[in-house]
Amino acid sequence: MTETPTTAPHPSHGTPTAPRVTVRGEAHLEVDPEIARITITLTARGTDRRTTLDGLTHRNTTTLDLIKTYGDAVEKLETGTLAIRPELARHGRGERIRAYHGSIQLTAILGDFTVLGELVTRLADHDLTRIDGPWWALRPTSPHHAAARRQAVHEALQRAREYAEALDTRIDALLELSDTGALGTPTFATAPYGTAGLSRSAHTETATDPAPIDLEPVRQNVDAHVEAAFTLIPPNLG
């Protein structure tokens, strides 16, 4: 007679001698942002391609020079899409070009919010310049992310201890700890009274710089979720 081998319990299940408890730990923090991002879209228009490109190049150089005067307050400055496109005449035969339109997009990330309002208004005071933002965020290396993870782990441990206490026993060992992801991962959030769409036409001129706009940073949500499994010292259920 062949004896059927005994199958070891699946790791996801406990045993009478090593009962298992699985718990979740969550953390939610609301913190001040660390960086702000703005996008600057520069445009130019001319009757020929070269004039349009020269105008766009001049506007781009002027804008970059202004942003760079803020030194270390600007943590990152990047050039995005550059486009030159023809505008065809609506009437007449053939593909007659009426004008050329050019655009270039810049992205600036600032860590010093004390100069943000001033920079935004000075940029918006330039001809054919559009400002979008600010979008607020934490740095990827922000200590707030680690703080949320630690808090989630502590909550999972506390929950496991409470379940063990309800059975008049104690937790014995950690079997597994997994990061189940963060809901509401910090993203760039637009300020409710921000400068989305600030722009200045080519016909507006001022003798002095405009007064800085007052920008209120949007606080950021940081969430962490973990799942932990522990073994318990077998309780006396008698």
C-alpha positions as CSV (number, residue, x, y, z in Angstrom):
1,M,0.0,0.0,0.0
2,T,1.4,3.3,-1.1
3,E,1.3,6.1,1.5
4,T,0.2,9.5,0.3
5,P,2.9,12.1,1.1
6,T,2.0,14.9,3.4
7,T,1.8,18.3,1.6
8,A,3.4,21.2,3.4
9,P,1.0,24.1,4.1
10,H,1.0,26.8,1.5
11,P,3.0,29.8,2.7
12,S,-0.1,32.0,2.5
13,H,-1.8,29.9,5.1
14,G,-1.0,29.5,8.8
15,T,-1.0,26.3,10.8
16,P,-2.3,25.6,14.3
17,T,1.2,25.8,15.6
18,A,2.0,29.0,13.6
19,P,-1.2,30.9,13.0
20,R,-0.9,33.7,10.5
21,V,-2.3,37.2,10.5
22,T,-2.2,39.5,7.5
23,V,-2.9,43.2,7.9
24,R,-2.7,46.5,5.9
25,G,-0.9,49.6,6.9
26,E,-1.8,53.0,5.5
27,A,-0.4,56.5,5.9
28,H,-1.6,59.9,4.6
29,L,0.5,63.0,4.9
30,E,-0.3,66.6,3.8
31,V,2.9,68.6,3.3
32,D,4.2,71.8,1.7
33,P,5.4,71.5,-1.9
34,E,9.2,71.6,-2.6
35,I,9.2,72.7,-6.2
36,A,7.1,74.5,-8.7
37,R,7.0,74.0,-12.5
38,I,6.0,76.6,-15.1
39,T,5.9,76.4,-18.9
40,I,6.6,79.3,-21.1
41,T,5.4,79.3,-24.7
42,L,6.9,81.8,-27.0
43,T,5.4,82.6,-30.4
44,A,6.3,84.6,-33.5
45,R,4.6,85.4,-36.8
46,G,6.1,86.8,-40.0
47,T,5.4,86.9,-43.7
48,D,8.4,84.7,-44.4
49,R,10.1,81.8,-42.7
50,R,13.4,83.5,-41.9
51,T,11.8,86.6,-40.3
52,T,9.6,84.3,-38.2
53,L,12.6,82.2,-37.1
54,D,14.7,85.2,-36.3
55,G,11.9,86.7,-34.2
56,L,11.4,83.5,-32.3
57,T,15.2,83.1,-31.8
58,H,15.4,86.6,-30.3
59,R,12.5,86.0,-28.0
60,N,13.9,82.7,-26.9
61,T,17.3,84.3,-26.1
62,T,15.7,87.2,-24.2
63,T,13.5,84.8,-22.1
64,L,16.4,82.4,-21.3
65,D,18.6,85.3,-20.2
66,L,15.8,86.6,-17.9
67,I,15.3,83.2,-16.3
68,K,19.0,82.6,-15.8
69,T,19.3,85.8,-13.8
70,Y,17.5,84.0,-10.9
71,G,20.5,81.7,-10.5
72,D,20.1,78.7,-8.1
73,A,16.4,79.5,-7.6
74,V,15.8,77.9,-10.9
75,E,16.7,74.2,-10.4
76,K,16.0,73.1,-14.0
77,L,15.5,74.9,-17.3
78,E,14.6,72.8,-20.4
79,T,13.7,73.6,-24.0
80,G,10.8,71.6,-25.4
81,T,9.1,71.6,-28.8
82,L,10.1,74.0,-31.5
83,A,7.7,74.5,-34.4
84,I,7.5,76.6,-37.5
85,R,4.4,76.2,-39.6
86,P,3.0,77.9,-42.7
87,E,-0.4,79.5,-42.8
88,L,-2.0,79.1,-46.2
89,A,-4.2,81.7,-47.8
90,R,-7.9,80.9,-47.6
91,H,-8.7,82.1,-51.1
92,G,-7.1,81.7,-54.4
93,R,-5.7,78.8,-56.3
94,G,-2.6,76.8,-55.3
95,E,-0.8,76.6,-52.0
96,R,0.0,80.3,-51.5
97,I,1.5,80.9,-48.1
98,R,0.1,83.9,-46.2
99,A,2.3,83.8,-43.2
100,Y,4.5,81.7,-40.9
101,H,3.9,80.9,-37.3
102,G,6.6,79.8,-34.9
103,S,6.5,78.6,-31.3
104,I,8.9,77.2,-28.7
105,Q,8.2,75.9,-25.3
106,L,10.4,76.2,-22.2
107,T,10.0,74.5,-18.8
108,A,11.4,75.9,-15.6
109,I,11.4,74.3,-12.2
110,L,12.0,76.5,-9.2
111,G,12.7,75.5,-5.6
112,D,12.6,79.1,-4.2
113,F,9.0,80.3,-4.1
114,T,10.0,83.8,-3.0
115,V,10.9,84.8,-6.5
116,L,8.3,82.7,-8.4
117,G,5.6,85.4,-8.5
118,E,8.1,88.0,-9.7
119,L,9.5,85.8,-12.4
120,V,6.1,84.8,-13.7
121,T,4.9,88.4,-14.0
122,R,8.1,89.5,-15.7
123,L,7.8,86.7,-18.2
124,A,4.1,87.4,-18.9
125,D,5.0,91.0,-19.6
126,H,7.0,89.9,-22.6
127,D,5.5,90.1,-26.1
128,L,3.7,87.0,-27.5
129,T,4.6,85.0,-24.4
130,R,2.2,82.6,-22.6
131,I,2.8,81.3,-19.1
132,D,1.1,78.2,-17.7
133,G,1.3,77.0,-14.1
134,P,2.6,76.9,-11.6
135,W,2.3,73.2,-10.9
136,W,3.5,72.3,-7.4
137,A,5.1,69.0,-6.3
138,L,7.6,67.2,-4.1
139,R,11.0,66.1,-5.3
140,P,11.3,62.4,-6.1
141,T,13.9,62.1,-3.3
142,S,11.8,64.0,-0.8
143,P,12.0,62.6,2.8
144,H,8.2,62.9,3.0
145,H,7.9,59.8,0.8
146,A,10.1,57.7,3.3
147,A,8.2,59.2,6.2
148,A,4.9,58.0,4.8
149,R,6.3,54.5,4.2
150,R,7.6,54.3,7.7
151,Q,4.2,55.4,9.1
152,A,2.4,52.8,7.0
153,V,4.7,50.0,8.3
154,H,4.2,51.2,11.9
155,E,0.5,51.1,11.4
156,A,0.6,47.6,10.0
157,L,2.7,46.4,13.0
158,Q,0.3,48.1,15.4
159,R,-2.7,46.4,13.8
160,A,-1.1,43.0,14.0
161,R,-0.3,43.5,17.7
162,E,-3.9,44.5,18.4
163,Y,-5.2,41.4,16.7
164,A,-2.8,39.3,18.7
165,E,-3.8,41.1,21.9
166,A,-7.5,40.3,21.1
167,L,-6.5,36.6,21.1
168,D,-4.4,37.0,24.3
169,T,-1.2,36.3,22.5
170,R,1.7,38.0,20.8
171,I,3.1,38.3,17.2
172,D,6.1,36.0,16.7
173,A,7.8,36.7,13.3
174,L,7.4,38.8,10.2
175,L,6.7,36.6,7.2
176,E,6.1,39.1,4.4
177,L,6.0,42.8,3.9
178,S,4.8,44.2,0.5
179,D,4.3,47.7,-0.9
180,T,0.8,47.7,-2.4
181,G,1.3,51.1,-4.0
182,A,0.4,54.6,-3.1
183,L,-3.0,56.0,-4.0
184,G,-2.9,59.7,-4.8
185,T,0.8,59.7,-5.6
186,P,2.0,63.3,-5.5
187,T,1.5,65.0,-8.8
188,F,1.8,68.5,-10.0
189,A,-1.2,70.5,-8.9
190,T,-2.3,73.8,-10.4
191,A,-2.7,76.6,-7.9
192,P,-6.3,77.7,-7.6
193,Y,-5.2,81.3,-8.1
194,G,-2.3,80.6,-10.3
195,T,-1.2,82.1,-13.6
196,A,-2.6,79.6,-16.1
197,G,-2.8,81.3,-19.4
198,L,-1.1,84.6,-18.5
199,S,0.0,86.2,-21.7
200,R,0.7,89.6,-23.2
201,S,-0.1,90.8,-26.6
202,A,2.4,92.4,-28.9
203,H,0.7,95.8,-28.6
204,T,1.0,96.1,-24.8
205,E,4.0,98.1,-23.5
206,T,5.0,99.1,-19.9
207,A,7.9,101.3,-18.8
208,T,8.5,99.3,-15.6
209,D,8.3,95.7,-14.4
210,P,4.8,94.7,-13.2
211,A,4.1,94.0,-9.5
212,P,4.8,90.4,-8.6
213,I,1.7,88.2,-8.5
214,D,0.9,86.6,-5.2
215,L,1.0,82.8,-5.5
216,E,-0.1,80.4,-2.7
217,P,1.6,77.0,-2.9
218,V,-0.8,74.0,-2.9
219,R,-0.1,71.4,-0.2
220,Q,0.7,67.9,-1.4
221,N,-0.8,64.6,-0.4
222,V,1.6,61.7,0.1
223,D,0.0,58.2,0.6
224,A,1.6,54.9,1.4
225,H,0.0,51.4,1.6
226,V,1.7,48.2,2.7
227,E,0.5,44.7,3.5
228,A,2.3,42.6,6.1
229,A,1.9,39.0,7.3
230,F,3.0,37.8,10.7
231,T,2.9,34.5,12.6
232,L,1.5,34.5,16.1
233,I,2.4,32.5,19.1
234,P,-0.4,29.9,19.2
235,P,-3.2,31.3,21.5
236,N,-5.0,29.3,24.1
237,L,-8.5,29.3,22.9
238,G,-9.8,27.0,25.5
